[in-house]
Amino acid sequence: MSQAVYRILRPEGRVEKGEKVPLDDSEKLVDMYRYMLKNRRVDERMTKLQRQGRIGFYIGSVGEEASIIGSVMALQDTDWVVPCYREFGAALVRGFSLYEYCCQLFGNAEDPGKGRQMPNHYGSGKLRFVSISSPVGTQIPQAVGLAMGLKIQGRKEIAIVYFGDGATSQGDFHVAANFAGVYKSPLILLCRNNQWAISVPRERQTASESIAIKAQAYGFEGVGVDGNDVLAVYKTTREAAEKARQGKGPTLIEALTYRQGAHSTSDDPRAYRQDQEVDSWKERDPLRRMRAFLINQDLWSKEKDEQYEKEVGEEIQDALKRAEEVGPPPVESIFEDVYDTVPQHLKEQLEEVREVL
C-alpha cells in the first residue's frame, strides 16, 4: 500500500528538488546533528552498561533520532512534552543533563525520582517533560487532558505526545484521538512508526493504508513524514504546532523510521527479523544523512566530527563515573514523601525499618 511521505533531505544528504531548508540558522542546524549524535552514543554506552550488569534495563532509540530531535526542536520551551520511552533526545534538547540521566538509570540519591522508577523512566517538571510510564499508550489520553487544560486556561502553550506504531492498536489511542478531535485540543500526536512493536510488524498492526490516515476518522489532519529526515520532521512539526497554537486543533504525525536495534535490552530481534531488512534501513540512517548535508553546506567536517565524538565520549564517561559514586536514596524518603505530615503509623514503620537496617 502506498503512502504519501514528506521529505526534504535525500538519503545522501542532498535537498530534494523544489524543497528548501526550513531554517536559516546554521548553528541550530549543527545542533540538530550534535543532539542526534550524542543521543546515539549515549544509547550505545548505556546498552553496554546493562550488559555489564551495572544497570538493570535499557531502551534506546538508535535509528529514530531524527524523529525525536527534529520534532522537539520545532517547539517552544514553554510547550509540554509527553514522552513514550525512547525520547531521551528530547529531554537532552530541553536541558535534562546527562548526569541526571545516569543517576536515574542507577536509581541513586541524586535521581530526581529517588530510585522509585525503573531505568529510562525519567521526567522533569521544570523542563515541562512529563514522567514516563511503562504501559503502552496510556500517555496519549493523559496528553489530551494536559492540552485541554492549557486551552481552558487560555494559554498559548501546546503539548506533544510521542508513541510507537504498536500503541495505535491500544484503545487509549482511539479514545484520545476522538476526544482531541471533538474538542480541538492544542496537541501534536507523533507516532514514531519504527516498523516493529517488539516482534509484531507494522502490517500486523493495521490494515489501514497508513497510521496517519486514521486521523481522518476523528476529524483532524494526519500527515506522513520521512522520520529519518530531521529537517522534514522539524518543518512538519513546526506547522502542526502553529496550527494548534491558533486553536485549529490537533495533528497526527506519522514519522516513518526504523528501530535499528532491539526493542530493549530484554529483546533479541534476530528471532523475528532478517539482517537484510536492518541493513536496508541503515542506508537511510538519519545521522549519516544529516552529517552529509552539513558537510555539503560547509557547516561541518570530518575533523569536527572526530572532535565532537571525543567530547561526547568524555562527557558520558564523566557522568557515569560521578553517578556511580553516589549512594542509594535515603530509606526515610519512602515514608516522608507520602504525606505532608507523616502520620504515626508510618513513623512506627520507619523505626522498624531502621532497626532492621
N, C-alpha and C positions, 0 to 999 in steps of 0.2 A: 504493500500500500504506500502511496506517495504522500509526502508531507512537505508543505512549504516551510523552508527553514531560512531565516535571515542570516546573512554572513557579510562581513566587511573584509576580513583577512583570509586569504587563501592559506592552505597548509604550509606553503613555502615562505609565508610572511609577506606576500605581495597584496596590495589593496585591490579588491575586486573592481572591475571596470564599472564606472558610473557611481562608485561609492566614495565617500570622504571620511577621513579620520574624524571622529565625533568630538574631539577636543584638541585645542592648540597649545596646551600646557605640557611642554616637553618633560618637565620634572614629574608631573603626575603620570605620564606615560611610562617613564622609567620606574616610578614607584609601583605601578601595577605589576611589572615584571619582578621587581625585588620582593614584593609581598608573596607572589606565587612561588618564587624560588625558595624563600625562607619557609613557607608553608610545607613544601615538599621535603626539604631537608629535615625539618622537624618531624614530619610523619615517618620518614625513613629511620631516623635515630630512635624515636620512641618505640617503633616496632621492634627494633633490635633490643631495646631495654626490656621489653616484655619477654622476648625470647631468652634473655639472660636471667629472668626471674626477679627482676628488680621492681617491676610493677605487674599488676595482675591482669591487665586488659588494655587493649588499644584499638582504636578505629580511626582510620585516616581518610584522606581524600585525594590520593595520588591519581592524577589524570583529570580531576574535576576542579582544579584550582581556578580556572578562568571563570567558571560559572559562579563561584563564590566571591572571588575578589572583584570581578567586573561589576557584579550587582551591588555589593555593599558600597563600593566607591562611588556609585551613582546617587547615593542617598545623602541626606544632610545628617550631621552628627546628632541632631535632636530627634531623628526618626528612630523607631524601635525595631530591634532585630529579634525575631523569634526563631531560633535555630533548630535544626534536627540534631545530628551528632557529628557531622563532617565539616562544620563551619568554623573551625579554629582560625582559618584565614580571615574570616570576617571579624572575629574577635581581635586578631592582630591589628587589622586596619583601625578598629575602634580604640585601640590603646591597651588591650589586655597584654600584660607583659609576659615574656617567656618564662621568667622566674615564677610568676603566679601560676602559670600553666603547669610547670613542673611540680610545684607544691601541691596542686590539685591532683596530679597523677599519683603522687606519693601519699596524699591524704594526710599531710603533716600539720603542724601547728600553725603554719603560715597559709594553709589552704583557706581561701575565703569561705568554703563550705565546711570547714573544720572536720574534714575526713568523713563526712556523712553521706557522700555520694561516691559511686564507683568512678574510676578514671574516665575522662572525657565528658564528665557531667559538670561543666563549669558555667558560670554566669556572673554578671556584674550589673547591679542596679544603677551605679553612677554612669556606666557606659551605655545604658539602655539596651543591654544584651541579656535577654531572659534566660533563666536557668534551663538546662537541658533535661529532658525526661526520656526514659528508655522506651516506653510503649509507643508503638508505631502510629503516627498520625494524630496523637492526642493534642499536639501543639497547634494544630490547624484551627479548630474551633476556639481555642484559647486566644489565638491571634486575632480572630474576628472580633471577639469580645473586647480585646485591648483596643483595636481600631475603632470600634463603635464608641468606646469610652472617650477617645480623643475627639470623635465627631460630636458627641453630645456636649462636650465641654467647649466646643467651638475653636479647638486648637488646629494649627496647620500641620502638625506632625502627622506622619503616616507610619504604617508598620509593614514589615516584610516577613513572611514566614517561609522557611525552607522545608522541603520534604523530598523523599525519593519517589520513584515511579511505583514502588510497592505500596506506598501509603495511599495511592489513589484507589486501591482496592478495599480500603477501610471505609466504614460508614462515616467516620469522623470527617473525611474529606468532603463527602457529598453533603452532609449536614452543614458544614462550614461554608461551602461554595453556595448553597442555596440561600443561607442567611445573608452572606456577604452581597449576593446579587440583589436580593429583595431590598435591603437597606442601604445599598451603595456604600459599603464600608470602605474607608480610605486605606486599602490594603493591596499588597502585591503577594500573590501566591506563586512562589517559584519552585517548580518541580525540577530537581536535578535528575533527569532521566538518564541514569548511568547504565541502562540496559539490563541490569540484573537486580532483583530483590532477593538478596542472598543467592539461592540457587535457582530461583524462578525467573526465566527470561521475560523480556517485555511482551512478547507475543502471547504469553500465557496470562498476562495481567489484564488485557483488554482486547476486545475485537474492534474497538474504535480505530479510525484512521490514525489518530494521534491522541495524546493526552490533552494537548492544547484545545482540541475541538470540543472537549467536554464542557468548557466554559459556556458554550452556546446554550446548553440546556438550562443554565442558571441565569441567563440574561446578561452576560458581560463578555468582554473580549478575551480571547485566548490567542497567544502568538507562539510560534516556534522559532527558536534561535539556535545557532551553532554554539553549543556550550563550551567548545574548545577555542572559541574566538572571543577573547576578553573585551575587545572593542565593540563587537556586536552585542554582547551581553550588557555592557555598560550603556550603550545607546538605547537599547530596548528597555532596560530598567529605568533609565532616566525619563523616558517618555511615559512609562507607566506611573512613575512617581508623580510627575507633573499632573497627569490626569486625576490621580487620586487626591492630590492636594487641592485641585479645583472643584472637588465634590462630584466628580463624574464616575465614581465607583471603582471597583477592583479590576485587576488584570491577572489572568493566569499565564505565566511564562513557562513554557516547556523548554528547558535548556538541554539539548541533546549532547551528551557527553559519554564518558566511559570510565568505569571503575577498573583501573589497571591492576590493582592488587586484590587481595582477599576482602570479603565483606568486613571482617575484623580479624583479630589475632586468633579467634576461635574457629575460623573457617579455612578450608582448603579448596580454592576454586578449581584446582586441577581435576576434581571429582565430577565437575559438571560443565566445563567449557574447554574449548580447544585453544592451544597456544597460537594457532594461526589467526584466530579471531583477535586475541590480545595484541599480537604483532601488527595487525592491520590498523588497529586504533592508535597504536603508538606512533604510526606515521603521521597522525593528526594531533600529536601531543601539543597541549596548549603552551607549555614553556618554550618548546622548540620554535613554535610559530611566532610568539611574541618576541623572542630573542632575535630571530631573523629579521623581523620588522624593524626593531630598534637599530640593529646594525645597518640595515639598508638606509635608514634615516640618519645615520651618523650620530645616533644618540647613545650607542653602546659599542662595546668592543670585546674581543676575546680577553684582553688584559683586564678590563674592568670586571668581566665575568669571573675570572680566576680570583681577583682580589675580593670580590663580594662573597664568593664561595668560602674563602678563607675566613672572612669576618663572621659569616653565619655559623661556620663550624665552631669557631672560638666562643661565640655568644651562647650556642647551645651547650657546649661543654661547661662553660662557667655557670650557667643557670642550673644545670644538673648537679654540679658539684655543691653549689650553695644549698640547693633544695634537699639533697640527701643528708646534709649535716644537721638539718632541723629535726627536732624530736617530734613525737606524736602530739596531737591536741590534748589539752588537759582533760582528764576524765570529768572534772566538775562541770564542764560546758554541756555535757549530756543532760544534766539536771537543771542547770541555771538558765539555759536558753529556752525552756519550755514556757514558763510563766514570768510575768513581770516581777511578781513577788513569789519566791519559792515557798510552796506550801509545806506543812510539817511532814507529811508522809514522804515527800521527795527528799527532804533534809535527812530523814531517817535512812532512806535507801542509800543516799550519798555516803553517809557514815559507814554503812555496812560495806559498801564497795571499797572505801578507803581502808577498812580493816583487812579486807581480803588482799588488797594490793600491797 
